[in-house]
């Protein structure tokens, strides 16, 4: 199973008021915890409930890059069962 962490633009490359970036993979939460700061700077998304929305800012070191709404939708753990052989 591939466990790469991927950040990709999920909206069209055109003038727009909203841009969506999707981050997924094994290290997605540590990445977002490093770059996201809540309005008052004390919320870690990795500790939040899944399927929630959070207002804050994206930072590059100590420089604010953008104001954001983060939609946190943690995927369920996938368990695959396979059956081989007879009926």
Secondary structure, 3 states (H helix, E strand, C coil): CCCCCEEEECCCCCCCCCCCEEEECCCHHHHHHHHEEECCCCCCHHHCCCCEEEEEEEEECCEEEEEEEEEECCCCCCCCCCCCCCC
